[in-house]
Amino acid sequence: MYGLVRRLLFLLGPETSHRVAISALQIWGALPGTGGHAGAPREVMGIEFANCVGLAAGLDKDAKAVAGLARLGFGHIEVGTVTPRAQPGNPSPRLFRLPMAEALINRMGFNNDGMNAMAGRLARLREGGGLGTARLGINIGKNRDTDIEDAHRDYVACMDTLYEYADYLAVNLSSPNTPGLRSLQGRDPLRRLLGALKERQALLAARHGRHVPIAVKIGPDLNPEGLEAVARELVEFAVEGVIATNTTVSRPVVRRMRHGGEAGGLSGAPLKALARGTVTMLDEILDGRIPVIGAGGVMSAADAEAMLLAGASLVQVYTGLIYRGPGLVGSVAAVAP
């Protein structure tokens, strides 16, 4: 059935079909009833998740379709990336399908309605119980025109506004589509950012009476020395989780395909080896001190099982959902290596 739906959606431009899908999920989420959550529960970052599979950030940037997505059976849903102020993102075209490789290239650039608009939607969602048993992650970032030296102020502003609605906060410092953002993975910028985030986390935990863990989302293009340096800082600052990985600026397999040379981040099946390799290295470096959430190239239950065996505690899907459909959620949720 989804094969037919996908063919119809692929007749539309990528952003148009995305808007259609979000609208359909909004409608479905508003209908009576709830979705099922197959799979075994697991505790990660001090949170109990209904199953191992989550939705990666980027699909529902503005938290418009969370209720509908929750009914697909996700154990967690990550919305965003959201920034303090609304921004349009990069000029179109900025999203490209590579069907032969089951991949996407995007250079969206954190297009979103801003943190206050998201807060309003999430307040209504929480009041209405639209999440069911799914956990909510909020992925936060900086505005494009904020200097890197001041980036921590944007992340802290998002924390202040959205903390009360989140089960965990994801810190996006690895998107290739915001100029200079990945430099936050360097030692001094990273230490400044993590110090500011952990200090504010303690204040907000006292204010709201609950601790919301922080997970840092890293890129797949760090060399082993860079990855070890980032991991060392995450441990020192007692970050509760790490998401591996974001999209890649490398072009394994796809360079000669139509759109394969477009600028932006590559996701989907070609990212599989890079993402899993990063998870494996992190698992060895961290040695259980920080849980790893595996994202990138999870296109099947077998991919999810391999990611979990590589050391991930949870997995996330996005491009796989577009190419394989909602049935992917249940098949991945059932994986329990």
N, C-alpha and C positions, 0 to 999 in steps of 0.2 A: 504493500500500500504506500509506504513512504517513497518508494522508487518513483511512483507517479507524481507525488507531491513535489519531490525534488526536481523532476524534469520541468514541471510547471514553474517552480520558483526560479530555476536556472534560465528560463526564458526572459526573466527580468534582470535588470542590472543588479549587482551585488548589494548596493545600499538600499535599493527599492525593495528587494526581496527580504532584506533584514527588517525593514520597517513593517512589511506585511506580516512577517513572523511575529514580531513584537506585538502588533495589534491583535493578531489571533490569540496569542497567549494572554493578553490583557482580557479579552472577551472570555476565554475559557476560565481564567482565574476568578472572574466575577460570577460564574455560574454556581449553583448549589453543589455541594459535595466536596470531597477531599481526595487526594491521591494516595496511593500506597507507597510504602517504603520497604522494599525488599532488602534482604541482606542482613548481615550480623552487625550489631552496634559495636563501636570501638571508641575508646577514650583517647583523645589527642589534645595537647595543650590545655589539659584540665577540663575539656568539653566532651560531653558524650554525643557522638554523631550516630545517626540511625543506620548508616552504612558507610562504605569507604569512598563513595563517588560524589564529587562536587562539580559544580559549574564554574569554570574559570572566569575571571573578570574579562570584560570586553563585550560580551553579548548583550547584557542589560546594563548599559553604562549609567542610566538614570533611575534605576529601580522602578521601572514602569510595569514590568511583567513578572514580578517575583512570585505572586500567588499562582499564576499559571505554571511557571517553571517548577514551583514546589510540588505541583500535582504530577509532574513527570517522575517523581520518586527520588530526587536528589537528596543525599544526606546533608549537603550544604550548598548554598548558592552565594557566589561572590559577585557583588555589584560594583560598578565603577569601571574604570578609574574616574574618580570625582576630584575636582579641584575647588579651591575656595570660591572663585568667580566663574560664572558661565563663560565658555569660549567655544568658537565654532570649529576648532581643529584646523587641519591642513586643507588646502584647496582640493577639489575633486578633479579628476578621478583619484581615489586614494584607497580603494579596496579592489583586489583582483583575485579571480578564481583561477586555479590551475587544476582542472578536473583529472587530467591524466595522472597527476601525482597525489591526488586527494589533499590538496594544499591551498592555502590562502597567502597572499602577501597584502599587508595593510600598512598604511602610513597615516592613520586616522588623526593622531595628534591630540589625544585626550579631549575630543569633542564631548561636551556635557553641559547640563543645565546649571551646574554649580551646587555647592554643598547645601545651601538653604532650601532649594527646590527638592533635593533628595531627602532632606530631613522631614519636610512636610509629607512626602509620600510614605516614608517609613513610619512616621507617627500614625498615619491612618492604617497602614498595614498591620502594625503591632496591635492597635486597638481592635481591628477586625479579625485577628487571629489567622490572617492569610498565609502565614508561613507553615502552619501545621507543626510537624516535628523537625522540619529542616532548620539547620543553623544558618545564620546570616553573617557573611563576611563582607566588610566594606573596604574596597581597595582605594587608597588615597594617593594623590600626587600633587605636583606643583603646577601653577599656571605657567604657560609658555613664556610670558614676559617677566617672570620673577627671576632675578639673578640667582645663580647657583649658590652664591654666598648667603643668600637669604632664603634658600629653599626650605630650611627647617621651619620657618615661620608659616609657610603654607601648609605643611604637614600637620603642625600643631593646631592651626586654625581648623582644619578638617577634623582632627581628633576632638577638639572642644565641641564642635557642632554635632558630630555624629556618634560620639562614644556611647551614648545611652541606648542607641538602637542596634548596636553591633554585638554579635557573639564573639567576633574577633576582628581585628583591623589588619589589613594587608598593606604594606608600604611598598609602592611601586617606584623603584629607583633604577629600573633596568630597561624601560621601553626605549627602543631605538628611534622613536618618532618625535621626541621632544628634544630639541638641541641641547646638548650638554648634560642631559639627565643621567646618562650612564657613568659620568664622572663621579657621581655620588657613591659609586662602589669603591672609589679610592679611599685610602686610609684616613686622611684628615677630614674630608667632607663627610665620610661615613661616621666617624666618631662624633663629629659635631651634631649630625642628624640623630644618631641613636641616643646620644646624651640628652638632647632636647625631648625626644619622644618618651624615653623612660622616666624622665623627671615629670613630664606632664601626665603620663599614665598613672603615676603614684598619686598625684593630686586628684585626678579624675576618679580613681578608684575610691579614694576617701570621700569624695563629694557624692558619688552615686551609690556607694555601698556595695560595689562589686568590681571585680578585677576582669578587665577585657584584655586578653592576650594580643600580642603583636607578632605578626609573621612578616618577614622581609622577603620580597620577590626579587630574585636575582636572574641575571641573564645566562644563556648557555655558551657565550663566547669568551668567558674568562679562561685564561690559561690555568694550569694546575696551581702555580704559585699565587696567582690572583685569587683563585677560589679559596685556597687555604688562608690567605690573609683576611678575606671577608669573613670566613667561618670563625677565625680567631676573634674578630671584633664582635660577632654575634654572641659568642660564648661569654666574652668579657662583660657585655652589657646585659646579659641574661634575657636576650630576646627569646620569645617562647616558641617560635616556629620559623621555618624557612620554606619558601615556595620555589621549586626548581622545575621548570624554568619559564622565562619569558620567551618571546619570539627571537629568531636569530637573523643576523645580517649576513650570514654566510648563505651560500646557495647550493647545498648538496642536491645533486640529481637534476634540479629544475632549470639551471641557467639557460639551456638551449630551448626551453619550452616557451610558448607564447606567454608573455607577461613575466617570464622567469627572471628577467633582468631589471624589473621595476624596483625602485628604492622602497625600503620599508622592512618590516619584520615578517619573516616566513614562519608559518605555522602549519600543523598537519603532519601527515605521515613522514615527510622528509626530516622533520625535527626529532623523530623518535630516538635515533641513536645518540644524538647530542644530549637530549634531555635525560635519557636513562643513564648515560655515562656520567653526567653531572650529579645525578642522584647517588650513583654508586660511589663516586669520590667523596661526596658530602657525608654519606653514611660511614665511610672509613675515617674521615677526618673528625667528625662530630662524636662518633662512638656512643651514640645514644643520649648525648647531652641535650640535643635539640631535635625535635621531630621534623621530618622532611615531608612536604606535600609535593607529590610528583605531578608535573603538568608538562605536556608537550608530546604530541604524537600518539596519544591514547585513542586508537581507532577501533579497538575491539576488547573483548574480555581477556584475550590472550595478552594484549599489550598492557592492560591494567595489571594482570598477574605478574608479568615480567617487571613492571615498575615497582610493585609491592615487594617482590623478591629482591630487587636491587636495593631496597632500604626505605622506600616510601611508606609512611603511615596512612596516608590518604592519597587519592588521585583526583585530578580534575580533567574535565573534557571541555572542548569548545568546537574546534574545527571538526573533530570526529562526529559531533552532534549534527553538524550541517551535512556531512557526507553520508552518515549512516542512519541518522534519524533518532527519534525518541527511544526506540527499542534498545539503543546502546546503553541507556541509563540502567535499565533493569539487568542487562547481561553483565555489566561491570559491577553493579551492586552485589551480585551473587558470588563474586570472586572472593575467596577467603584462603589465601595460601598459608 
